[in-house]
């Protein structure tokens, strides 16, 4: 067995759940089953969709265990927006790196180029902070 697989906790998910966006990283091993009529199911699904939940299961957990699922409040739209934001920040960061590289290559250092580089470094640091904060959720 290689070192990578040795440290895997069997009670933890290897990756986030496929049903939607959620903060839970533990495997769910207990099952709770409830049956609905077709009309009840459609009603439940409609409410879940109207409230922006990515799955009916996440909606049901939020109703049954509200304190445990406050961190799962990110909707499909919020998740999509966050992913787009992170992609845009990545592109901006790449552009800043290209500009900084060009400034280094100029080899014409004066107060203006030094100040430009300092400002670019501040912007890059800000982008990294934002990316780190928004990238934590999966």
N, CA, C and O atoms as a GROMACS GRO file, in nm:
protein
  552
    1UNK      N    1   0.085  -0.118   0.000
    1UNK     CA    2   0.000   0.000   0.000
    1UNK      C    3   0.089   0.123   0.000
    1UNK      O    4   0.181   0.133   0.082
    2UNK      N    5   0.064   0.218  -0.091
    2UNK     CA    6   0.149   0.337  -0.094
    2UNK      C    7   0.112   0.435   0.017
    2UNK      O    8   0.004   0.425   0.076
    3UNK      N    9   0.201   0.528   0.044
    3UNK     CA   10   0.185   0.624   0.154
    3UNK      C   11   0.059   0.708   0.139
    3UNK      O   12  -0.006   0.741   0.238
    4UNK      N   13   0.022   0.742   0.016
    4UNK     CA   14  -0.094   0.827  -0.009
    4UNK      C   15  -0.222   0.762   0.044
    4UNK      O   16  -0.301   0.830   0.110
    5UNK      N   17  -0.244   0.636   0.017
    5UNK     CA   18  -0.367   0.567   0.058
    5UNK      C   19  -0.365   0.525   0.205
    5UNK      O   20  -0.470   0.492   0.261
    6UNK      N   21  -0.248   0.526   0.268
    6UNK     CA   22  -0.235   0.484   0.407
    6UNK      C   23  -0.309   0.578   0.502
    6UNK      O   24  -0.366   0.534   0.602
    7UNK      N   25  -0.309   0.708   0.472
    7UNK     CA   26  -0.363   0.808   0.562
    7UNK      C   27  -0.510   0.842   0.535
    7UNK      O   28  -0.561   0.937   0.594
    8UNK      N   29  -0.577   0.770   0.451
    8UNK     CA   30  -0.716   0.801   0.418
    8UNK      C   31  -0.807   0.754   0.531
    8UNK      O   32  -0.802   0.639   0.573
    9UNK      N   33  -0.890   0.846   0.578
    9UNK     CA   34  -0.987   0.816   0.684
    9UNK      C   35  -1.112   0.758   0.617
    9UNK      O   36  -1.175   0.827   0.537
   10UNK      N   37  -1.148   0.633   0.647
   10UNK     CA   38  -1.263   0.571   0.578
   10UNK      C   39  -1.397   0.638   0.609
   10UNK      O   40  -1.494   0.615   0.538
   11UNK      N   41  -1.403   0.720   0.715
   11UNK     CA   42  -1.530   0.787   0.747
   11UNK      C   43  -1.544   0.918   0.672
   11UNK      O   44  -1.649   0.983   0.680
   12UNK      N   45  -1.440   0.960   0.598
   12UNK     CA   46  -1.443   1.086   0.524
   12UNK      C   47  -1.464   1.059   0.376
   12UNK      O   48  -1.417   0.959   0.323
   13UNK      N   49  -1.534   1.150   0.310
   13UNK     CA   50  -1.553   1.139   0.167
   13UNK      C   51  -1.420   1.162   0.095
   13UNK      O   52  -1.336   1.238   0.143
   14UNK      N   53  -1.403   1.097  -0.017
   14UNK     CA   54  -1.284   1.121  -0.098
   14UNK      C   55  -1.299   1.252  -0.175
   14UNK      O   56  -1.201   1.319  -0.206
   15UNK      N   57  -1.424   1.286  -0.205
   15UNK     CA   58  -1.456   1.413  -0.272
   15UNK      C   59  -1.597   1.452  -0.234
   15UNK      O   60  -1.672   1.368  -0.183
   16UNK      N   61  -1.637   1.579  -0.258
   16UNK     CA   62  -1.771   1.624  -0.218
   16UNK      C   63  -1.881   1.540  -0.284
   16UNK      O   64  -1.858   1.476  -0.387
   17UNK      N   65  -1.998   1.542  -0.225
   17UNK     CA   66  -2.112   1.468  -0.278
   17UNK      C   67  -2.151   1.510  -0.418
   17UNK      O   68  -2.129   1.625  -0.456
   18UNK      N   69  -2.208   1.419  -0.493
   18UNK     CA   70  -2.246   1.447  -0.630
   18UNK      C   71  -2.381   1.517  -0.642
   18UNK      O   72  -2.414   1.569  -0.748
   19UNK      N   73  -2.459   1.519  -0.535
   19UNK     CA   74  -2.594   1.572  -0.546
   19UNK      C   75  -2.600   1.723  -0.543
   19UNK      O   76  -2.701   1.781  -0.583
   20UNK      N   77  -2.497   1.788  -0.498
   20UNK     CA   78  -2.501   1.933  -0.494
   20UNK      C   79  -2.388   1.990  -0.411
   20UNK      O   80  -2.296   1.920  -0.370
   21UNK      N   81  -2.398   2.117  -0.388
   21UNK     CA   82  -2.296   2.190  -0.314
   21UNK      C   83  -2.324   2.175  -0.164
   21UNK      O   84  -2.433   2.209  -0.118
   22UNK      N   85  -2.227   2.126  -0.091
   22UNK     CA   86  -2.244   2.115   0.053
   22UNK      C   87  -2.108   2.110   0.121
   22UNK      O   88  -2.008   2.072   0.061
   23UNK      N   89  -2.107   2.149   0.248
   23UNK     CA   90  -1.982   2.156   0.323
   23UNK      C   91  -1.948   2.023   0.392
   23UNK      O   92  -1.835   2.005   0.436
   24UNK      N   93  -2.042   1.931   0.400
   24UNK     CA   94  -2.020   1.804   0.470
   24UNK      C   95  -1.908   1.725   0.403
   24UNK      O   96  -1.908   1.710   0.281
   25UNK      N   97  -1.815   1.676   0.482
   25UNK     CA   98  -1.708   1.594   0.426
   25UNK      C   99  -1.708   1.452   0.483
   25UNK      O  100  -1.622   1.371   0.448
   26UNK      N  101  -1.803   1.422   0.568
   26UNK     CA  102  -1.813   1.288   0.627
   26UNK      C  103  -1.908   1.202   0.544
   26UNK      O  104  -2.007   1.252   0.489
   27UNK      N  105  -1.876   1.074   0.535
   27UNK     CA  106  -1.964   0.982   0.463
   27UNK      C  107  -2.094   0.967   0.540
   27UNK      O  108  -2.094   0.960   0.663
   28UNK      N  109  -2.201   0.962   0.467
   28UNK     CA  110  -2.331   0.937   0.530
   28UNK      C  111  -2.359   0.788   0.522
   28UNK      O  112  -2.371   0.732   0.413
   29UNK      N  113  -2.368   0.724   0.637
   29UNK     CA  114  -2.387   0.579   0.640
   29UNK      C  115  -2.525   0.540   0.691
   29UNK      O  116  -2.564   0.423   0.681
   30UNK      N  117  -2.600   0.635   0.745
   30UNK     CA  118  -2.734   0.605   0.798
   30UNK      C  119  -2.838   0.652   0.697
   30UNK      O  120  -2.826   0.758   0.636
   31UNK      N  121  -2.940   0.570   0.682
   31UNK     CA  122  -3.044   0.598   0.583
   31UNK      C  123  -3.175   0.628   0.654
   31UNK      O  124  -3.211   0.560   0.751
   32UNK      N  125  -3.247   0.729   0.605
   32UNK     CA  126  -3.379   0.764   0.655
   32UNK      C  127  -3.470   0.764   0.533
   32UNK      O  128  -3.447   0.837   0.437
   33UNK      N  129  -3.573   0.682   0.537
   33UNK     CA  130  -3.658   0.668   0.420
   33UNK      C  131  -3.799   0.715   0.452
   33UNK      O  132  -3.853   0.686   0.559
   34UNK      N  133  -3.856   0.787   0.358
   34UNK     CA  134  -3.994   0.834   0.372
   34UNK      C  135  -4.058   0.825   0.233
   34UNK      O  136  -3.993   0.856   0.132
   35UNK      N  137  -4.181   0.785   0.229
   35UNK     CA  138  -4.250   0.772   0.100
   35UNK      C  139  -4.348   0.887   0.081
   35UNK      O  140  -4.410   0.934   0.176
   36UNK      N  141  -4.360   0.932  -0.043
   36UNK     CA  142  -4.450   1.041  -0.079
   36UNK      C  143  -4.543   0.996  -0.190
   36UNK      O  144  -4.512   0.907  -0.268
   37UNK      N  145  -4.659   1.060  -0.196
   37UNK     CA  146  -4.743   1.044  -0.314
   37UNK      C  147  -4.678   1.125  -0.425
   37UNK      O  148  -4.590   1.207  -0.398
   38UNK      N  149  -4.720   1.103  -0.547
   38UNK     CA  150  -4.664   1.179  -0.659
   38UNK      C  151  -4.686   1.329  -0.639
   38UNK      O  152  -4.597   1.410  -0.666
   39UNK      N  153  -4.805   1.364  -0.590
   39UNK     CA  154  -4.837   1.505  -0.567
   39UNK      C  155  -4.749   1.566  -0.458
   39UNK      O  156  -4.699   1.678  -0.472
   40UNK      N  157  -4.729   1.490  -0.348
   40UNK     CA  158  -4.644   1.538  -0.239
   40UNK      C  159  -4.500   1.558  -0.287
   40UNK      O  160  -4.435   1.657  -0.254
   41UNK      N  161  -4.451   1.460  -0.365
   41UNK     CA  162  -4.315   1.469  -0.416
   41UNK      C  163  -4.297   1.592  -0.506
   41UNK      O  164  -4.199   1.664  -0.495
   42UNK      N  165  -4.393   1.614  -0.594
   42UNK     CA  166  -4.386   1.730  -0.682
   42UNK      C  167  -4.388   1.860  -0.602
   42UNK      O  168  -4.319   1.956  -0.635
   43UNK      N  169  -4.468   1.862  -0.498
   43UNK     CA  170  -4.476   1.979  -0.411
   43UNK      C  171  -4.342   2.003  -0.339
   43UNK      O  172  -4.292   2.115  -0.333
   44UNK      N  173  -4.284   1.895  -0.286
   44UNK     CA  174  -4.155   1.904  -0.219
   44UNK      C  175  -4.046   1.952  -0.316
   44UNK      O  176  -3.966   2.040  -0.283
   45UNK      N  177  -4.044   1.895  -0.434
   45UNK     CA  178  -3.946   1.932  -0.536
   45UNK      C  179  -3.962   2.078  -0.576
   45UNK      O  180  -3.863   2.149  -0.594
   46UNK      N  181  -4.086   2.123  -0.589
   46UNK     CA  182  -4.114   2.261  -0.628
   46UNK      C  183  -4.062   2.359  -0.521
   46UNK      O  184  -3.998   2.459  -0.553
   47UNK      N  185  -4.090   2.329  -0.395
   47UNK     CA  186  -4.043   2.415  -0.285
   47UNK      C  187  -3.891   2.418  -0.283
   47UNK      O  188  -3.830   2.524  -0.266
   48UNK      N  189  -3.828   2.302  -0.299
   48UNK     CA  190  -3.683   2.293  -0.300
   48UNK      C  191  -3.624   2.379  -0.413
   48UNK      O  192  -3.528   2.453  -0.392
   49UNK      N  193  -3.682   2.368  -0.530
   49UNK     CA  194  -3.634   2.448  -0.645
   49UNK      C  195  -3.657   2.597  -0.624
   49UNK      O  196  -3.570   2.678  -0.655
   50UNK      N  197  -3.774   2.633  -0.571
   50UNK     CA  198  -3.806   2.775  -0.548
   50UNK      C  199  -3.710   2.839  -0.449
   50UNK      O  200  -3.675   2.956  -0.461
   51UNK      N  201  -3.667   2.760  -0.351
   51UNK     CA  202  -3.574   2.812  -0.250
   51UNK      C  203  -3.429   2.805  -0.295
   51UNK      O  204  -3.339   2.848  -0.223
   52UNK      N  205  -3.406   2.751  -0.415
   52UNK     CA  206  -3.272   2.752  -0.473
   52UNK      C  207  -3.179   2.642  -0.428
   52UNK      O  208  -3.058   2.653  -0.445
   53UNK      N  209  -3.233   2.535  -0.369
   53UNK     CA  210  -3.148   2.425  -0.326
   53UNK      C  211  -3.104   2.343  -0.446
   53UNK      O  212  -3.180   2.326  -0.541
   54UNK      N  213  -2.982   2.292  -0.441
   54UNK     CA  214  -2.929   2.215  -0.554
   54UNK      C  215  -2.983   2.072  -0.558
   54UNK      O  216  -2.972   2.005  -0.660
   55UNK      N  217  -3.040   2.026  -0.447
   55UNK     CA  218  -3.102   1.894  -0.447
   55UNK      C  219  -3.212   1.890  -0.340
   55UNK      O  220  -3.210   1.967  -0.245
   56UNK      N  221  -3.305   1.799  -0.359
   56UNK     CA  222  -3.413   1.782  -0.262
   56UNK      C  223  -3.358   1.728  -0.131
   56UNK      O  224  -3.409   1.761  -0.024
   57UNK      N  225  -3.254   1.644  -0.138
   57UNK     CA  226  -3.194   1.588  -0.016
   57UNK      C  227  -3.133   1.699   0.071
   57UNK      O  228  -3.150   1.699   0.192
   58UNK      N  229  -3.064   1.793   0.008
   58UNK     CA  230  -3.005   1.904   0.084
   58UNK      C  231  -3.116   1.990   0.144
   58UNK      O  232  -3.104   2.035   0.258
   59UNK      N  233  -3.223   2.012   0.069
   59UNK     CA  234  -3.336   2.087   0.122
   59UNK      C  235  -3.396   2.016   0.243
   59UNK      O  236  -3.422   2.079   0.346
   60UNK      N  237  -3.417   1.884   0.233
   60UNK     CA  238  -3.476   1.806   0.343
   60UNK      C  239  -3.386   1.812   0.466
   60UNK      O  240  -3.435   1.827   0.578
   61UNK      N  241  -3.254   1.801   0.447
   61UNK     CA  242  -3.162   1.810   0.560
   61UNK      C  243  -3.166   1.948   0.625
   61UNK      O  244  -3.156   1.961   0.747
   62UNK      N  245  -3.182   2.052   0.542
   62UNK     CA  246  -3.186   2.187   0.597
   62UNK      C  247  -3.310   2.209   0.683
   62UNK      O  248  -3.307   2.287   0.778
   63UNK      N  249  -3.419   2.141   0.650
   63UNK     CA  250  -3.543   2.152   0.727
   63UNK      C  251  -3.534   2.066   0.853
   63UNK      O  252  -3.572   2.109   0.962
   64UNK      N  253  -3.483   1.944   0.838
   64UNK     CA  254  -3.476   1.851   0.952
   64UNK      C  255  -3.363   1.886   1.049
   64UNK      O  256  -3.378   1.867   1.170
   65UNK      N  257  -3.251   1.935   0.997
   65UNK     CA  258  -3.134   1.967   1.080
   65UNK      C  259  -3.083   2.107   1.046
   65UNK      O  260  -2.974   2.122   0.992
   66UNK      N  261  -3.160   2.210   1.078
   66UNK     CA  262  -3.125   2.345   1.032
   66UNK      C  263  -2.990   2.397   1.082
   66UNK      O  264  -2.920   2.465   1.007
   67UNK      N  265  -2.953   2.366   1.205
   67UNK     CA  266  -2.825   2.416   1.258
   67UNK      C  267  -2.707   2.351   1.187
   67UNK      O  268  -2.605   2.416   1.164
   68UNK      N  269  -2.720   2.224   1.152
   68UNK     CA  270  -2.611   2.153   1.086
   68UNK      C  271  -2.593   2.197   0.942
   68UNK      O  272  -2.486   2.177   0.884
   69UNK      N  273  -2.695   2.256   0.884
   69UNK     CA  274  -2.688   2.284   0.741
   69UNK      C  275  -2.690   2.432   0.706
   69UNK      O  276  -2.716   2.468   0.591
   70UNK      N  277  -2.663   2.516   0.802
   70UNK     CA  278  -2.652   2.658   0.770
   70UNK      C  279  -2.533   2.683   0.679
   70UNK      O  280  -2.539   2.772   0.594
   71UNK      N  281  -2.426   2.605   0.694
   71UNK     CA  282  -2.309   2.621   0.609
   71UNK      C  283  -2.333   2.570   0.468
   71UNK      O  284  -2.254   2.599   0.378
   72UNK      N  285  -2.440   2.494   0.446
   72UNK     CA  286  -2.473   2.443   0.313
   72UNK      C  287  -2.571   2.534   0.240
   72UNK      O  288  -2.635   2.491   0.143
   73UNK      N  289  -2.584   2.656   0.283
   73UNK     CA  290  -2.685   2.745   0.229
   73UNK      C  291  -2.652   2.796   0.089
   73UNK      O  292  -2.734   2.866   0.029
   74UNK      N  293  -2.537   2.763   0.035
   74UNK     CA  294  -2.501   2.809  -0.099
   74UNK      C  295  -2.592   2.742  -0.202
   74UNK      O  296  -2.599   2.619  -0.209
   75UNK      N  297  -2.661   2.821  -0.279
   75UNK     CA  298  -2.752   2.769  -0.381
   75UNK      C  299  -2.677   2.740  -0.510
   75UNK      O  300  -2.558   2.770  -0.521
   76UNK      N  301  -2.747   2.681  -0.607
   76UNK     CA  302  -2.686   2.655  -0.737
   76UNK      C  303  -2.634   2.784  -0.799
   76UNK      O  304  -2.523   2.790  -0.852
   77UNK      N  305  -2.717   2.889  -0.792
   77UNK     CA  306  -2.680   3.017  -0.852
   77UNK      C  307  -2.557   3.076  -0.783
   77UNK      O  308  -2.467   3.127  -0.849
   78UNK      N  309  -2.553   3.067  -0.650
   78UNK     CA  310  -2.437   3.119  -0.576
   78UNK      C  311  -2.312   3.039  -0.610
   78UNK      O  312  -2.204   3.095  -0.626
   79UNK      N  313  -2.327   2.907  -0.621
   79UNK     CA  314  -2.214   2.822  -0.654
   79UNK      C  315  -2.161   2.858  -0.793
   79UNK      O  316  -2.040   2.871  -0.813
   80UNK      N  317  -2.250   2.873  -0.888
   80UNK     CA  318  -2.210   2.908  -1.025
   80UNK      C  319  -2.139   3.043  -1.026
   80UNK      O  320  -2.036   3.059  -1.093
   81UNK      N  321  -2.194   3.139  -0.953
   81UNK     CA  322  -2.133   3.272  -0.945
   81UNK      C  323  -1.995   3.266  -0.881
   81UNK      O  324  -1.902   3.333  -0.927
   82UNK      N  325  -1.981   3.187  -0.776
   82UNK     CA  326  -1.852   3.174  -0.708
   82UNK      C  327  -1.748   3.111  -0.801
   82UNK      O  328  -1.633   3.155  -0.803
   83UNK      N  329  -1.787   3.009  -0.876
   83UNK     CA  330  -1.695   2.945  -0.970
   83UNK      C  331  -1.652   3.043  -1.078
   83UNK      O  332  -1.534   3.048  -1.114
   84UNK      N  333  -1.748   3.123  -1.129
   84UNK     CA  334  -1.715   3.224  -1.230
   84UNK      C  335  -1.621   3.329  -1.173
   84UNK      O  336  -1.527   3.372  -1.241
   85UNK      N  337  -1.646   3.371  -1.049
   85UNK     CA  338  -1.560   3.470  -0.984
   85UNK      C  339  -1.418   3.417  -0.971
   85UNK      O  340  -1.322   3.487  -1.003
   86UNK      N  341  -1.404   3.293  -0.926
   86UNK     CA  342  -1.271   3.235  -0.911
   86UNK      C  343  -1.199   3.224  -1.045
   86UNK      O  344  -1.078   3.247  -1.053
   87UNK      N  345  -1.272   3.188  -1.150
   87UNK     CA  346  -1.211   3.179  -1.283
   87UNK      C  347  -1.164   3.317  -1.329
   87UNK      O  348  -1.054   3.331  -1.383
   88UNK      N  349  -1.247   3.419  -1.308
   88UNK     CA  350  -1.210   3.555  -1.348
   88UNK      C  351  -1.090   3.604  -1.269
   88UNK      O  352  -1.000   3.666  -1.325
   89UNK      N  353  -1.088   3.577  -1.140
   89UNK     CA  354  -0.974   3.618  -1.057
   89UNK      C  355  -0.846   3.549  -1.103
   89UNK      O  356  -0.738   3.608  -1.101
   90UNK      N  357  -0.857   3.424  -1.144
   90UNK     CA  358  -0.741   3.351  -1.196
   90UNK      C  359  -0.686   3.416  -1.321
   90UNK      O  360  -0.564   3.427  -1.337
   91UNK      N  361  -0.775   3.460  -1.410
   91UNK     CA  362  -0.732   3.527  -1.533
   91UNK      C  363  -0.667   3.661  -1.502
   91UNK      O  364  -0.564   3.697  -1.561
   92UNK      N  365  -0.726   3.735  -1.409
   92UNK     CA  366  -0.668   3.864  -1.369
   92UNK      C  367  -0.529   3.843  -1.309
   92UNK      O  368  -0.435   3.916  -1.342
   93UNK      N  369  -0.517   3.745  -1.223
   93UNK     CA  370  -0.388   3.714  -1.162
   93UNK      C  371  -0.284   3.678  -1.266
   93UNK      O  372  -0.168   3.719  -1.254
   94UNK      N  373  -0.323   3.603  -1.367
   94UNK     CA  374  -0.231   3.567  -1.474
   94UNK      C  375  -0.186   3.691  -1.551
   94UNK      O  376  -0.068   3.705  -1.584
   95UNK      N  377  -0.281   3.780  -1.579
   95UNK     CA  378  -0.246   3.904  -1.649
   95UNK      C  379  -0.151   3.990  -1.567
   95UNK      O  380  -0.057   4.049  -1.622
   96UNK      N  381  -0.173   3.998  -1.438
   96UNK     CA  382  -0.085   4.076  -1.350
   96UNK      C  383   0.056   4.017  -1.352
   96UNK      O  384   0.154   4.091  -1.354
   97UNK      N  385   0.065   3.885  -1.350
   97UNK     CA  386   0.198   3.822  -1.357
   97UNK      C  387   0.269   3.856  -1.488
   97UNK      O  388   0.390   3.881  -1.488
   98UNK      N  389   0.195   3.858  -1.598
   98UNK     CA  390   0.254   3.892  -1.727
   98UNK      C  391   0.303   4.037  -1.728
   98UNK      O  392   0.411   4.066  -1.781
   99UNK      N  393   0.225   4.127  -1.670
   99UNK     CA  394   0.265   4.268  -1.664
   99UNK      C  395   0.390   4.283  -1.576
   99UNK      O  396   0.483   4.355  -1.612
  100UNK      N  397   0.391   4.216  -1.462
  100UNK     CA  398   0.507   4.223  -1.372
  100UNK      C  399   0.632   4.168  -1.441
  100UNK      O  400   0.740   4.226  -1.427
  101UNK      N  401   0.618   4.059  -1.514
  101UNK     CA  402   0.732   4.003  -1.587
  101UNK      C  403   0.785   4.103  -1.690
  101UNK      O  404   0.906   4.119  -1.705
  102UNK      N  405   0.693   4.169  -1.759
  102UNK     CA  406   0.734   4.269  -1.858
  102UNK      C  407   0.808   4.385  -1.791
  102UNK      O  408   0.908   4.434  -1.844
  103UNK      N  409   0.760   4.428  -1.676
  103UNK     CA  410   0.829   4.535  -1.603
  103UNK      C  411   0.971   4.493  -1.564
  103UNK      O  412   1.065   4.572  -1.573
  104UNK      N  413   0.986   4.368  -1.522
  104UNK     CA  414   1.120   4.319  -1.486
  104UNK      C  415   1.213   4.316  -1.608
  104UNK      O  416   1.332   4.347  -1.597
  105UNK      N  417   1.158   4.280  -1.722
  105UNK     CA  418   1.238   4.270  -1.844
  105UNK      C  419   1.281   4.406  -1.897
  105UNK      O  420   1.382   4.416  -1.967
  106UNK      N  421   1.207   4.511  -1.866
  106UNK     CA  422   1.238   4.645  -1.916
  106UNK      C  423   1.379   4.690  -1.877
  106UNK      O  424   1.448   4.757  -1.953
  107UNK      N  425   1.418   4.652  -1.759
  107UNK     CA  426   1.547   4.692  -1.704
  107UNK      C  427   1.566   4.843  -1.703
  107UNK      O  428   1.678   4.894  -1.698
  108UNK      N  429   1.456   4.914  -1.707
  108UNK     CA  430   1.458   5.060  -1.694
  108UNK      C  431   1.386   5.090  -1.564
  108UNK      O  432   1.264   5.105  -1.561
  109UNK      N  433   1.463   5.098  -1.458
  109UNK     CA  434   1.402   5.118  -1.329
  109UNK      C  435   1.407   5.265  -1.291
  109UNK      O  436   1.513   5.326  -1.282
  110UNK      N  437   1.289   5.318  -1.271
  110UNK     CA  438   1.277   5.453  -1.218
  110UNK      C  439   1.165   5.449  -1.115
  110UNK      O  440   1.108   5.343  -1.088
  111UNK      N  441   1.133   5.563  -1.059
  111UNK     CA  442   1.029   5.567  -0.955
  111UNK      C  443   0.895   5.516  -1.006
  111UNK      O  444   0.822   5.450  -0.933
  112UNK      N  445   0.863   5.547  -1.131
  112UNK     CA  446   0.734   5.506  -1.188
  112UNK      C  447   0.724   5.354  -1.199
  112UNK      O  448   0.625   5.295  -1.155
  113UNK      N  449   0.826   5.291  -1.257
  113UNK     CA  450   0.820   5.145  -1.274
  113UNK      C  451   0.823   5.074  -1.139
  113UNK      O  452   0.757   4.971  -1.121
  114UNK      N  453   0.898   5.127  -1.044
  114UNK     CA  454   0.901   5.067  -0.911
  114UNK      C  455   0.764   5.075  -0.844
  114UNK      O  456   0.717   4.978  -0.785
  115UNK      N  457   0.699   5.191  -0.855
  115UNK     CA  458   0.566   5.208  -0.797
  115UNK      C  459   0.463   5.117  -0.866
  115UNK      O  460   0.375   5.061  -0.800
  116UNK      N  461   0.475   5.102  -0.998
  116UNK     CA  462   0.384   5.013  -1.072
  116UNK      C  463   0.397   4.870  -1.022
  116UNK      O  464   0.298   4.801  -1.000
  117UNK      N  465   0.521   4.827  -1.003
  117UNK     CA  466   0.544   4.691  -0.956
  117UNK      C  467   0.488   4.671  -0.814
  117UNK      O  468   0.429   4.568  -0.785
  118UNK      N  469   0.507   4.770  -0.729
  118UNK     CA  470   0.454   4.763  -0.592
  118UNK      C  471   0.302   4.754  -0.594
  118UNK      O  472   0.244   4.674  -0.521
  119UNK      N  473   0.237   4.834  -0.678
  119UNK     CA  474   0.090   4.830  -0.688
  119UNK      C  475   0.042   4.696  -0.742
  119UNK      O  476  -0.057   4.642  -0.694
  120UNK      N  477   0.112   4.643  -0.842
  120UNK     CA  478   0.075   4.512  -0.897
  120UNK      C  479   0.087   4.402  -0.790
  120UNK      O  480   0.004   4.312  -0.784
  121UNK      N  481   0.190   4.411  -0.708
  121UNK     CA  482   0.207   4.313  -0.602
  121UNK      C  483   0.094   4.322  -0.500
  121UNK      O  484   0.048   4.220  -0.448
  122UNK      N  485   0.048   4.444  -0.470
  122UNK     CA  486  -0.064   4.462  -0.378
  122UNK      C  487  -0.192   4.401  -0.436
  122UNK      O  488  -0.267   4.333  -0.366
  123UNK      N  489  -0.214   4.427  -0.564
  123UNK     CA  490  -0.334   4.372  -0.631
  123UNK      C  491  -0.328   4.220  -0.631
  123UNK      O  492  -0.427   4.154  -0.601
  124UNK      N  493  -0.211   4.164  -0.664
  124UNK     CA  494  -0.194   4.019  -0.667
  124UNK      C  495  -0.221   3.959  -0.529
  124UNK      O  496  -0.285   3.854  -0.519
  125UNK      N  497  -0.174   4.024  -0.425
  125UNK     CA  498  -0.196   3.974  -0.289
  125UNK      C  499  -0.345   3.977  -0.255
  125UNK      O  500  -0.398   3.883  -0.196
  126UNK      N  501  -0.415   4.086  -0.294
  126UNK     CA  502  -0.559   4.097  -0.271
  126UNK      C  503  -0.636   3.987  -0.343
  126UNK      O  504  -0.728   3.928  -0.287
  127UNK      N  505  -0.597   3.960  -0.467
  127UNK     CA  506  -0.662   3.854  -0.545
  127UNK      C  507  -0.640   3.719  -0.479
  127UNK      O  508  -0.731   3.637  -0.472
  128UNK      N  509  -0.520   3.696  -0.429
  128UNK     CA  510  -0.490   3.568  -0.361
  128UNK      C  511  -0.576   3.552  -0.236
  128UNK      O  512  -0.626   3.443  -0.209
  129UNK      N  513  -0.593   3.659  -0.161
  129UNK     CA  514  -0.676   3.653  -0.040
  129UNK      C  515  -0.821   3.621  -0.076
  129UNK      O  516  -0.883   3.536  -0.013
  130UNK      N  517  -0.874   3.690  -0.176
  130UNK     CA  518  -1.012   3.666  -0.219
  130UNK      C  519  -1.027   3.522  -0.267
  130UNK      O  520  -1.122   3.453  -0.229
  131UNK      N  521  -0.935   3.477  -0.349
  131UNK     CA  522  -0.941   3.340  -0.404
  131UNK      C  523  -0.936   3.237  -0.290
  131UNK      O  524  -1.011   3.139  -0.291
  132UNK      N  525  -0.848   3.259  -0.193
  132UNK     CA  526  -0.839   3.166  -0.081
  132UNK      C  527  -0.970   3.160  -0.002
  132UNK      O  528  -1.015   3.052   0.036
  133UNK      N  529  -1.030   3.276   0.021
  133UNK     CA  530  -1.154   3.282   0.099
  133UNK      C  531  -1.272   3.219   0.024
  133UNK      O  532  -1.353   3.149   0.085
  134UNK      N  533  -1.283   3.242  -0.106
  134UNK     CA  534  -1.395   3.189  -0.182
  134UNK      C  535  -1.369   3.045  -0.227
  134UNK      O  536  -1.463   2.972  -0.257
  135UNK      N  537  -1.246   3.004  -0.232
  135UNK     CA  538  -1.213   2.871  -0.281
  135UNK      C  539  -1.226   2.762  -0.179
  135UNK      O  540  -1.222   2.644  -0.214
  136UNK      N  541  -1.243   2.797  -0.050
  136UNK     CA  542  -1.253   2.696   0.056
  136UNK      C  543  -1.374   2.606   0.040
  136UNK      O  544  -1.365   2.486   0.063
  137UNK      N  545  -1.486   2.664   0.000
  137UNK     CA  546  -1.608   2.582  -0.014
  137UNK      C  547  -1.598   2.504  -0.144
  137UNK      O  548  -1.543   2.551  -0.243
  138UNK      N  549  -1.654   2.383  -0.142
  138UNK     CA  550  -1.654   2.302  -0.264
  138UNK      C  551  -1.792   2.268  -0.302
  138UNK      O  552  -1.814   2.200  -0.402
   0.00000   0.00000   0.00000
